[in-house]
Amino acid sequence: MAPTPESLGAEPPDYLPSIADESQLIPLLEPQSVPLGHTDLRNVIEQRRSVRRYDENAQLTLEELSYLLWMTQGIVHLSEKTGRTLRTVPSAGARHPFETYLALRRAENLEPGIYHFIPQHHSLEIVIQGEQILTALGEAAGRQNHVFTCAVTFIWVAIPYRTSYRYGTRAYRYLFLDAGHICQNLHLAAEAIDYGVCAIGAFNDEQVNALLALDGKEQFVAYMATLGKKL
């Protein structure tokens, strides 16, 4: 096996996002506050479908948004020694190479725009506000109608060095396995509260990366998914 940055003694990457100003974070409600009733896992798995038609009058509540973020990227344990986390989804070597961005259209008490989930504080960071950026995202996704009608598009940004630091080029296999774990959790969590999800792999990489000011190498959009209230 070829040497890896870790085996060569390189400094490890940061495994959590840095924050310019914590006072500007938007705190999310505790995910435990979402009433799920008696949800049967077997039924959730059996009923899961890719859903592209949504109720365009329905807003996500903050409780629902908090719950969906925690179910897909929530931190269960943070190691003070290594800075690595255990989360609600598996990841090779607990490297968790994905950052979650949200293109929000309809969410309670939040302006339309792009937000970044900060898992160590279970909070949101404003990236860009305004509906123009949401229209541009729909164009970059090939004008798929559900990108324009959903309540939110989840955007998963890969930071491959978090994983390649230990695993070298093998990291790219693990990276996309990790992406699948995250999106499946979103599908099941959404189904449990009567929301629908449609995963998206078809988009213009350069355009979507440019919208988030990503270089396409050290950070890039790997996967997206729309979500909205089912009709």
TORPA-993511 format. One line per field, with one value per residue (C-alpha): residue in three letters; x, y, z; residue number from 1; chain. Coordinates in steps of 0.2 Angstrom, whole numbers. Example, Ala and Ser with C-alpha at 12.3 -4.5 7.8 and 13.67 -1.06 7.14 Angstrom:
2
res	(Ala/Ser)
c1	(62/68)
c2	(-22/-5)
c3	(39/36)
n	(1/2)
chain	(A/A)
***
This chain:
231
res	(Met/Ala/Pro/Thr/Pro/Glu/Ser/Leu/Gly/Ala/Glu/Pro/Pro/Asp/Tyr/Leu/Pro/Ser/Ile/Ala/Asp/Glu/Ser/Gln/Leu/Ile/Pro/Leu/Leu/Glu/Pro/Gln/Ser/Val/Pro/Leu/Gly/His/Thr/Asp/Leu/Arg/Asn/Val/Ile/Glu/Gln/Arg/Arg/Ser/Val/Arg/Arg/Tyr/Asp/Glu/Asn/Ala/Gln/Leu/Thr/Leu/Glu/Glu/Leu/Ser/Tyr/Leu/Leu/Trp/Met/Thr/Gln/Gly/Ile/Val/His/Leu/Ser/Glu/Lys/Thr/Gly/Arg/Thr/Leu/Arg/Thr/Val/Pro/Ser/Ala/Gly/Ala/Arg/His/Pro/Phe/Glu/Thr/Tyr/Leu/Ala/Leu/Arg/Arg/Ala/Glu/Asn/Leu/Glu/Pro/Gly/Ile/Tyr/His/Phe/Ile/Pro/Gln/His/His/Ser/Leu/Glu/Ile/Val/Ile/Gln/Gly/Glu/Gln/Ile/Leu/Thr/Ala/Leu/Gly/Glu/Ala/Ala/Gly/Arg/Gln/Asn/His/Val/Phe/Thr/Cys/Ala/Val/Thr/Phe/Ile/Trp/Val/Ala/Ile/Pro/Tyr/Arg/Thr/Ser/Tyr/Arg/Tyr/Gly/Thr/Arg/Ala/Tyr/Arg/Tyr/Leu/Phe/Leu/Asp/Ala/Gly/His/Ile/Cys/Gln/Asn/Leu/His/Leu/Ala/Ala/Glu/Ala/Ile/Asp/Tyr/Gly/Val/Cys/Ala/Ile/Gly/Ala/Phe/Asn/Asp/Glu/Gln/Val/Asn/Ala/Leu/Leu/Ala/Leu/Asp/Gly/Lys/Glu/Gln/Phe/Val/Ala/Tyr/Met/Ala/Thr/Leu/Gly/Lys/Lys/Leu)
c1	(0/7/11/-3/-1/-4/9/21/18/8/-3/-21/-35/-49/-64/-76/-80/-72/-83/-79/-91/-101/-113/-120/-125/-144/-147/-158/-171/-167/-171/-180/-194/-201/-216/-214/-228/-227/-216/-213/-196/-202/-216/-204/-192/-206/-215/-199/-200/-191/-204/-203/-220/-222/-235/-229/-239/-231/-216/-203/-204/-188/-192/-192/-177/-167/-173/-168/-151/-147/-153/-141/-126/-129/-115/-117/-99/-85/-67/-58/-41/-43/-57/-66/-84/-96/-112/-129/-122/-107/-91/-74/-63/-75/-68/-85/-79/-95/-102/-121/-127/-146/-154/-169/-185/-199/-193/-201/-193/-179/-176/-173/-155/-140/-136/-122/-125/-113/-115/-104/-116/-131/-134/-135/-123/-129/-120/-130/-148/-160/-171/-159/-146/-160/-165/-147/-146/-161/-153/-137/-147/-153/-170/-177/-194/-193/-177/-189/-204/-196/-195/-176/-162/-149/-131/-117/-100/-85/-69/-59/-43/-52/-52/-37/-26/-27/-33/-24/-33/-44/-53/-63/-71/-76/-81/-96/-101/-102/-113/-125/-127/-131/-144/-153/-154/-162/-175/-180/-180/-191/-203/-206/-213/-222/-210/-203/-185/-177/-159/-150/-134/-137/-130/-117/-102/-93/-109/-114/-97/-96/-112/-104/-87/-79/-63/-69/-54/-51/-70/-84/-102/-104/-123/-139/-157/-173/-186/-204/-220/-229/-245)
c2	(0/17/29/41/58/50/37/51/61/75/86/79/89/98/86/100/116/132/146/165/172/160/175/174/156/152/139/124/116/100/86/76/89/82/71/55/45/26/25/7/5/-9/2/17/6/-2/14/24/31/44/59/73/81/92/103/120/128/118/125/115/119/122/106/96/104/101/83/80/88/78/61/64/72/74/71/58/59/71/66/80/71/69/81/66/62/48/53/46/39/28/34/25/28/40/54/61/70/78/96/99/114/118/128/133/139/137/135/143/159/157/168/159/156/144/139/128/116/117/100/104/118/110/127/135/148/159/158/167/174/177/168/171/159/145/149/147/130/124/129/120/105/104/113/97/104/97/107/123/116/108/115/112/105/96/99/87/94/82/87/72/75/71/53/52/58/40/30/38/35/22/37/40/23/27/44/39/25/38/49/35/32/50/51/35/42/57/46/36/51/61/46/45/63/62/71/65/65/63/61/70/65/74/92/103/101/117/128/120/122/140/144/139/146/129/125/108/99/101/104/99/95/76/73/83/78/88/87/93/88/74/78)
c3	(0/-4/10/16/23/41/39/33/49/41/52/52/44/54/55/59/51/57/62/59/71/83/88/70/71/71/84/80/92/100/88/102/101/85/89/78/86/84/69/63/55/44/37/34/24/14/10/5/-13/-23/-22/-34/-31/-16/-7/-12/2/16/26/36/54/64/74/58/50/66/67/48/51/66/58/44/52/70/82/95/103/100/104/113/109/90/86/77/79/80/71/67/51/48/40/36/50/58/46/41/25/21/25/24/15/13/-1/9/0/13/31/47/52/40/24/8/4/7/24/31/45/60/68/84/89/80/72/55/47/34/17/4/6/-7/-20/-34/-28/-27/-45/-50/-41/-51/-67/-62/-59/-76/-72/-64/-58/-40/-37/-39/-30/-14/3/4/-6/4/-3/3/0/1/9/3/13/29/23/11/26/32/17/2/-15/-7/1/-15/-13/5/1/-10/2/15/4/2/20/23/9/15/32/25/15/31/43/30/27/46/46/30/19/3/-4/-21/-23/-37/-45/-61/-60/-68/-56/-61/-59/-42/-35/-41/-32/-15/-20/-19/-29/-35/-29/-10/-8/-20/-21/-22/-20/-17/-13/-13/1/3/11/2/-8)
n	(1/2/3/4/5/6/7/8/9/10/11/12/13/14/15/16/17/18/19/20/21/22/23/24/25/26/27/28/29/30/31/32/33/34/35/36/37/38/39/40/41/42/43/44/45/46/47/48/49/50/51/52/53/54/55/56/57/58/59/60/61/62/63/64/65/66/67/68/69/70/71/72/73/74/75/76/77/78/79/80/81/82/83/84/85/86/87/88/89/90/91/92/93/94/95/96/97/98/99/100/101/102/103/104/105/106/107/108/109/110/111/112/113/114/115/116/117/118/119/120/121/122/123/124/125/126/127/128/129/130/131/132/133/134/135/136/137/138/139/140/141/142/143/144/145/146/147/148/149/150/151/152/153/154/155/156/157/158/159/160/161/162/163/164/165/166/167/168/169/170/171/172/173/174/175/176/177/178/179/180/181/182/183/184/185/186/187/188/189/190/191/192/193/194/195/196/197/198/199/200/201/202/203/204/205/206/207/208/209/210/211/212/213/214/215/216/217/218/219/220/221/222/223/224/225/226/227/228/229/230/231)
chain	(A/A/A/A/A/A/A/A/A/A/A/A/A/A/A/A/A/A/A/A/A/A/A/A/A/A/A/A/A/A/A/A/A/A/A/A/A/A/A/A/A/A/A/A/A/A/A/A/A/A/A/A/A/A/A/A/A/A/A/A/A/A/A/A/A/A/A/A/A/A/A/A/A/A/A/A/A/A/A/A/A/A/A/A/A/A/A/A/A/A/A/A/A/A/A/A/A/A/A/A/A/A/A/A/A/A/A/A/A/A/A/A/A/A/A/A/A/A/A/A/A/A/A/A/A/A/A/A/A/A/A/A/A/A/A/A/A/A/A/A/A/A/A/A/A/A/A/A/A/A/A/A/A/A/A/A/A/A/A/A/A/A/A/A/A/A/A/A/A/A/A/A/A/A/A/A/A/A/A/A/A/A/A/A/A/A/A/A/A/A/A/A/A/A/A/A/A/A/A/A/A/A/A/A/A/A/A/A/A/A/A/A/A/A/A/A/A/A/A/A/A/A/A/A/A/A/A/A/A/A/A)
***
